[in-house]
Amino acid sequence: MIQQKVHQKVNDIEEIELELTRFNAGRALSSQDKRLEEIRIGSARLLIETTGPDSLYYNRVKGFGIADLEHLDQIVSEYEQRNARPCFDMAPTRLNEQVAVALHRKGFLPTDQLAFLEAEPVEAATVHPDMTIEPVGEGNVDVLLEAVSELMGGVSADILARKKRYFTLPVFRNYLAYSDGQLAGIGSMFIHTGKGYLANDYTLPAFRGRGCQTALIRHRLSEAKRIGLSTVYTDVVFGSSSHNHMLVQGFRHVYTNSFWVRDQ
């Protein structure tokens, strides 16, 4: 029973994370619109994005496991035909010795790990006395886009105009944190099937160490409670300061995946 619950949580997180990936492909502030292709081979889902063939985020194989070993050559070939670099996104529920050996023989090695966490939505009486959190809407979306553009080193006005609508959709809620009237940080919450996913957390350098992210995390958990979400997920680099901070804020570890890639 416990094992079934763990596997279900892994499936739930993979579902919402996959939906977020699709959404991110649409809203990406890139000069060329992304064309995310999805192919199903066995139980594996291949995400292929040929405008960014080296992107390990968009060119991922999800759901690959022992039942798909007979399809490994075909999966790799699908990427090679498109000159794309595949990344096997491996959850621990699908990775065993046999799978690891098969990937290694094809030249794939684990390079990075990502920890997936969960928390219950909870109301926060006082989020942070020195921080003000504003939801992003039509009236202030340009503030968010300007901040994101600066973070990316500059995005053309045409791209920002075309992608603006994504940042005010009900499924993608963005928040601005202010300190003494100055923008201090940003954060988002993606919503799918009654669950939330925190992402895109960033604090401006001048405001780091002042509790900006704590305020944004607590505010979004409170918002999740207000709108009736059952669970909130997030991901962090395993063992990072962000990982530790999320644990301090009440998030619990669910599982850690590994990214298997090979040298070009």
MIKERO-545373 format. One line per 5 residues: for each residue x, y, z of C-alpha. Coordinates in steps of 0.02 Angstrom, whole numbers, plus 32768, in hexadecimal, padded with zeros to 4 digits. Example, Ala and Ser with C-alpha at 12.3 -4.5 7.8 and 13.67 -1.06 7.14 Angstrom:
BEGIN
8267,7F1F,8186 | 82AC,7FCB,8165
***
This chain:
BEGIN
8000,8000,8000 | 808B,807A,802E | 80E9,8050,7F8E | 804B,806F,7F28 | 8036,811B,7F78
80EA,8148,7F52 | 80D9,8110,7E9D | 8038,8174,7E8C | 808D,8211,7ECD | 8119,81F9,7E50
8098,81E7,7DC4 | 803A,8282,7DFF | 80D7,82EB,7E03 | 8110,82AC,7D59 | 8066,82D7,7D10
8063,838A,7D4D | 811B,83A5,7D26 | 80FE,8366,7C75 | 806A,83DB,7C61 | 80D6,846A,7CA1
815C,843E,7C21 | 80DB,8449,7B95 | 80A0,84F0,7BD9 | 8152,8533,7BE7 | 8173,8506,7B32
80E2,8576,7B00 | 810E,860A,7B6F | 81CB,8605,7B57 | 8212,86B1,7B31 | 8280,8671,7AA4
829E,86BF,79FA | 8259,8624,79A5 | 81B9,85D5,79E4 | 81D8,8528,7A2A | 818B,8493,79D2
8180,840D,7A56 | 815F,8364,7A09 | 8123,82CE,7A6F | 8139,8219,7A3C | 80FD,8180,7A9B
8167,80E3,7A91 | 8132,805B,7B08 | 8117,80AF,7BB0 | 819A,8134,7B8A | 816B,81E4,7B56
81E9,823C,7AE8 | 81ED,82FA,7AEE | 824B,8340,7A59 | 826A,83F8,7A35 | 82CE,8412,7996
82E2,84CF,79A5 | 834B,84AC,7A3F | 8399,8401,7A1C | 8413,840E,7AAE | 8390,843C,7B30
838C,83B2,7BB2 | 82EB,83FD,7BF8 | 8285,83ED,7B59 | 82DB,8354,7B0F | 82AF,82D9,7B98
8278,8224,7B9D | 81F9,820B,7C28 | 81AC,8168,7C65 | 8239,80F9,7C25 | 824F,8059,7C89
8279,7FA1,7C82 | 81E4,7F7A,7C11 | 822C,7FF0,7B8E | 82DC,7FAA,7B7F | 82B1,7F59,7AD9
8285,8007,7A96 | 8325,805E,7AD0 | 8378,8061,7A24 | 82D8,80A2,79D4 | 82C7,812C,7A57
837A,8167,7A3F | 8364,815F,7982 | 82CE,81D5,7989 | 833D,825B,79D3 | 83D1,8237,7961
8362,824A,78C7 | 8337,82FA,7903 | 83E9,8324,7939 | 83A9,8339,79EB | 8400,8306,7A8B
8395,8293,7AF9 | 838E,8297,7BB6 | 8342,8204,7C13 | 82DF,824E,7CA3 | 82E0,81BB,7D1C
826F,81AE,7DB3 | 82AB,8130,7E37 | 820E,80C8,7E1D | 824D,809C,7D6D | 8308,8094,7D87
8358,7FEF,7DB9 | 83FE,7F9A,7D95 | 83C5,7F51,7CEF | 8388,7FFA,7CB0 | 8425,8052,7CEC
8496,7FD4,7C96 | 8435,7FE4,7BF2 | 8442,80A2,7BF5 | 84FB,809A,7C21 | 851E,8025,7B8F
84D2,80A6,7B1B | 8546,812B,7B63 | 84CC,817E,7BDD | 8504,81AF,7C8B | 84A9,8205,7D1B
84E0,82BA,7D23 | 8463,8318,7D8F | 83DD,82F7,7E11 | 833B,8353,7E33 | 82D9,8343,7ED4
821C,834D,7ECE | 81C3,838D,7F69 | 810F,83A2,7FA4 | 80B1,8409,8024 | 7FFE,8423,805A
7FB2,84CC,8033 | 7FA7,8530,80D4 | 7F6B,85DF,80FF | 7FF0,8656,813D | 7FB1,86DB,81B5
8046,874E,819A | 80AF,8720,8105 | 813C,879B,8124 | 812F,8845,817A | 81AD,8899,8106
8171,884F,8062 | 80D7,8872,7FF9 | 809E,87EE,7F7D | 8037,8820,7EE4 | 7FE6,87A7,7E69
8010,87C7,7DB3 | 7F7F,87FF,7D46 | 7F61,8867,7CAC | 7F8E,8906,7D09 | 803C,88D3,7D42
8071,8845,7CD0 | 80ED,88B8,7C79 | 814B,88CB,7D1F | 8164,880F,7D24 | 8195,8804,7C6E
8213,8890,7C80 | 8263,8837,7D13 | 826A,8792,7CB6 | 82B0,87E8,7C1C | 833D,8836,7C82
8361,878E,7CD2 | 8371,8740,7C25 | 83E2,87CB,7BE5 | 835C,8822,7B7E | 82C4,87E3,7B1E
827B,883F,7A89 | 81DA,88A0,7A9D | 8189,8837,7A15 | 81A8,8794,7A72 | 816A,87DF,7B16
80CB,881B,7AC0 | 80AA,8770,7A73 | 80C7,870F,7B13 | 8077,8788,7B8F | 7FD0,872B,7B94
8020,8690,7BE0 | 8053,86ED,7C7D | 7FA2,871A,7CB2 | 7F4B,8675,7C8D | 7EED,8626,7D20
7F5A,8589,7D16 | 7FFB,85EE,7D26 | 7FF4,8666,7DB8 | 8086,86DC,7DD0 | 80B2,8747,7E66
811E,87E0,7E85 | 8172,87FE,7F2C | 8194,88B3,7F5E | 8201,88FA,7FE8 | 81EE,89B3,800F
8196,89CA,7F69 | 8222,8979,7F04 | 8213,88D6,7EA5 | 8271,8853,7F09 | 8242,87AC,7EBD
81CD,8744,7E52 | 817E,8698,7E5C | 80F9,8633,7E03 | 807D,85A7,7E23 | 8043,8535,7D97
7F9B,84DF,7DB2 | 7F63,8438,7D69 | 7EDD,83BC,7DA0 | 7EC3,8410,7E48 | 7F7B,8413,7E76
7FFD,849D,7E75 | 80B4,84A3,7E40 | 8128,852E,7E7C | 81AA,856A,7DFF | 820D,85FE,7DBC
8243,863D,7E67 | 82BE,86CD,7E5A | 82F9,8753,7ED2 | 8351,87EE,7E92 | 8404,87F2,7ED2
83ED,8890,7F3B | 8362,883C,7FA0 | 83AC,8792,7FC1 | 83B2,875A,8075 | 831C,87C3,80A7
8295,873C,80A4 | 8252,875E,7FF6 | 8244,86A8,7FC3 | 81FA,8678,806B | 8172,86F9,804D
8151,86BC,7F9C | 814B,8604,7FD0 | 80D4,8624,8061 | 8066,8695,7FF9 | 8053,8613,7F70
802C,8589,7FED | 7FA8,85FC,8036 | 7F62,8620,7F8A | 7F5E,8566,7F66 | 7EF7,854D,8003
7E82,85DB,7FD3 | 7E5B,8597,7F27 | 7E49,84E3,7F63 | 7EE3,848A,7F22 | 7F06,83E2,7F75
7FC4,83E1,7F6A | 8054,844F,7F34 | 80EF,8408,7EE4 | 8197,8451,7EB4 | 8242,8418,7E7A
82F0,844C,7EB1 | 83A2,8419,7E8B | 83C8,838F,7F07 | 8430,83CA,7F9A | 8427,8481,7F68
8401,8515,7FD9 | 8355,851C,7F86 | 833A,8466,7FB8 | 8360,848E,806D | 82F5,852B,806A
825E,84CE,8028 | 826F,844D,80B3 | 8275,84DA,8132 | 81D4,851F,80E7 | 8179,847B,8106
8193,841D,8063 | 81B3,8362,806C | 8222,82FB,7FFB | 81C3,8285,7F87 | 824B,8242,7F14
82E9,826F,7EB7 | 82FC,824E,7DFE | 839B,8246,7D97 | 83C4,8289,7CEA | 8423,8211,7C79
847E,8260,7BE7 | 8513,8239,7B7B | 859E,82A3,7B33 | 857F,82E6,7A87
***
